[in-house]
Amino acid sequence: MEENGGFTLIEAVVVLSITMIFMGMTLSYNRGSETNIALFTDEAKVVAALERAKSLALQKRSEGSDNACGFGVFFKDSKTFVIFKDLDVNPSLDACDGNLEFDPGEEIETLVLDRRIIFTGSERIGSYTKPIIFLSPYLEVKKVVGVDNIKIMVESDTARIKEIIVDSAGVVSTR
């Protein structure tokens, strides 16, 4: 009598089933990781935009260039934000008189979040649509009266939330 050294059909099916289960778990974990990476990347993008506006305001102070009163970031909608310069509405006067708003023609750069990430939170959508402006020469932060810290919420489609905070002194931090 001759013996085959191979596997039975049932053994092969069991091994393939277990392999498929592990592959499914790995792929779902990998998709979650991609979203987390996108969330952290976009959080860094927003922080970099705020820091760039702050840096441009300091640079303007040292160079005394053009008629920008300050630089800021405006959150257009749940995915788009703009770095802009607040231009002096009356450059003939000695004092800088910007309107503290984002106007057409003041845009420096427009940035868009990843498709899986949005801005959320009560202070972002609806009640807080004013730009965050750093005014030269002292980096004074213009914001809503009565609000100590501006909170920008960045949320992924898997409900993970990162919080970016700008305090009255212009310090940008994350949670």
C-alpha positions as CSV (number, residue, x, y, z in Angstrom):
1,M,0.0,0.0,0.0
2,E,1.4,3.4,-1.1
3,E,1.0,6.5,1.1
4,N,0.8,10.1,-0.2
5,G,2.8,12.6,1.7
6,G,0.4,15.5,0.8
7,F,-2.4,17.4,2.7
8,T,-6.0,16.4,2.5
9,L,-8.5,18.8,0.9
10,I,-10.0,19.7,4.3
11,E,-6.5,20.6,5.7
12,A,-5.8,22.9,2.8
13,V,-9.2,24.6,3.1
14,V,-8.7,25.2,6.8
15,V,-5.2,26.7,6.3
16,L,-6.4,29.0,3.5
17,S,-9.4,30.1,5.6
18,I,-7.1,31.1,8.5
19,T,-4.7,32.9,6.1
20,M,-7.6,34.8,4.6
21,I,-8.8,35.9,8.1
22,F,-5.4,37.2,9.0
23,M,-5.1,39.0,5.7
24,G,-8.4,40.7,6.3
25,M,-7.4,41.8,9.7
26,T,-4.1,43.2,8.4
27,L,-5.7,45.1,5.6
28,S,-8.3,46.7,7.9
29,Y,-5.6,47.7,10.3
30,N,-3.5,49.1,7.5
31,R,-6.4,51.3,6.3
32,G,-6.8,52.7,9.8
33,S,-3.1,53.5,9.8
34,E,-3.4,55.4,6.5
35,T,-6.1,57.6,7.9
36,N,-4.1,58.2,11.1
37,I,-1.1,59.2,9.0
38,A,-3.3,61.6,6.9
39,L,-4.7,63.1,10.1
40,F,-1.3,63.8,11.6
41,T,0.0,65.1,8.3
42,D,-2.9,67.5,7.9
43,E,-2.5,68.6,11.5
44,A,1.1,69.4,10.8
45,K,0.0,71.2,7.6
46,V,-2.4,73.5,9.6
47,V,0.3,74.2,12.3
48,A,2.8,75.0,9.6
49,A,0.4,77.4,7.9
50,L,-0.2,79.2,11.3
51,E,3.6,79.3,12.0
52,R,4.3,80.6,8.5
53,A,1.8,83.4,8.9
54,K,3.4,84.3,12.2
55,S,6.9,84.2,10.6
56,L,5.7,86.5,7.8
57,A,4.4,89.0,10.3
58,L,7.8,89.0,12.1
59,Q,9.6,89.3,8.7
60,K,7.4,92.2,7.7
61,R,8.3,93.9,11.0
62,S,12.0,93.5,10.3
63,E,11.9,94.4,6.6
64,G,9.2,97.1,6.7
65,S,8.1,95.9,3.3
66,D,4.8,96.4,1.4
67,N,1.6,97.6,3.0
68,A,0.6,94.5,4.9
69,C,-0.7,95.1,8.4
70,G,-0.5,91.4,9.4
71,F,-0.6,87.9,8.1
72,G,-3.1,85.2,8.9
73,V,-4.9,82.0,8.1
74,F,-8.5,81.9,7.0
75,F,-10.6,78.6,7.1
76,K,-12.8,78.9,4.0
77,D,-14.8,75.7,4.5
78,S,-14.4,72.2,6.1
79,K,-11.5,71.3,3.8
80,T,-9.8,74.5,2.6
81,F,-7.7,77.1,4.3
82,V,-5.7,80.1,3.0
83,I,-2.6,81.9,4.2
84,F,-3.1,85.6,3.4
85,K,-1.8,89.1,4.1
86,D,-4.1,91.7,5.6
87,L,-3.5,94.8,3.4
88,D,-3.6,98.3,4.7
89,V,-6.8,99.9,3.4
90,N,-5.4,103.4,3.7
91,P,-1.6,103.2,3.1
92,S,-1.2,107.0,3.1
93,L,-1.7,107.1,6.9
94,D,1.1,106.3,9.2
95,A,-0.9,103.8,11.2
96,C,-1.6,100.4,9.7
97,D,-5.4,100.1,9.1
98,G,-6.2,96.6,7.8
99,N,-9.7,95.4,8.0
100,L,-8.8,92.2,9.8
101,E,-10.6,90.1,7.2
102,F,-9.6,87.9,4.3
103,D,-10.4,89.7,1.1
104,P,-9.8,88.8,-2.6
105,G,-6.3,89.7,-3.7
106,E,-4.8,89.1,-0.2
107,E,-4.2,85.3,-0.8
108,I,-0.6,84.0,-0.5
109,E,-1.3,80.3,-0.6
110,T,-4.4,78.0,-0.6
111,L,-4.1,74.6,1.1
112,V,-6.5,71.6,1.1
113,L,-6.9,68.8,3.6
114,D,-6.8,65.1,2.6
115,R,-10.1,63.7,1.4
116,R,-10.6,61.8,4.6
117,I,-10.0,64.8,6.9
118,I,-12.2,67.8,7.7
119,F,-12.3,70.8,10.1
120,T,-15.0,70.3,12.8
121,G,-15.9,71.6,16.2
122,S,-18.2,74.4,17.4
123,E,-15.5,77.0,17.2
124,R,-14.7,76.1,13.6
125,I,-17.9,75.6,11.7
126,G,-20.6,78.2,12.2
127,S,-19.6,80.3,15.2
128,Y,-15.9,80.8,14.4
129,T,-15.4,81.8,10.8
130,K,-13.1,84.8,11.4
131,P,-9.4,84.5,10.3
132,I,-6.6,84.1,12.7
133,I,-4.4,87.2,12.1
134,F,-0.9,87.9,13.5
135,L,-0.4,91.7,13.5
136,S,3.0,93.3,13.1
137,P,5.1,94.4,14.9
138,Y,4.1,92.7,18.2
139,L,2.5,89.5,16.8
140,E,-0.8,90.4,18.5
141,V,-3.4,87.8,17.6
142,K,-6.8,89.1,16.4
143,K,-9.6,86.8,17.2
144,V,-13.2,86.6,18.6
145,V,-13.7,88.8,21.7
146,G,-14.2,86.8,24.8
147,V,-12.4,83.7,23.6
148,D,-9.1,83.0,25.3
149,N,-7.8,80.3,23.0
150,I,-8.8,79.6,19.4
151,K,-9.4,75.8,18.9
152,I,-9.2,74.3,15.4
153,M,-10.4,70.7,15.3
154,V,-9.2,68.4,12.6
155,E,-11.2,65.2,12.3
156,S,-10.7,62.0,10.3
157,D,-13.4,59.9,8.8
158,T,-12.8,57.3,11.6
159,A,-13.8,59.9,14.2
160,R,-10.3,60.6,15.5
161,I,-9.8,64.2,16.4
162,K,-6.7,66.4,16.7
163,E,-7.0,69.8,18.3
164,I,-4.8,72.8,17.4
165,I,-4.8,75.7,19.8
166,V,-3.7,79.3,19.2
167,D,-3.5,81.3,22.4
168,S,-3.7,85.1,22.8
169,A,0.1,85.4,22.7
170,G,0.3,83.6,19.3
171,V,1.6,80.2,20.6
172,V,0.4,77.3,18.5
173,S,0.1,74.0,20.2
174,T,-1.6,70.6,19.6
175,R,-3.5,68.0,21.6
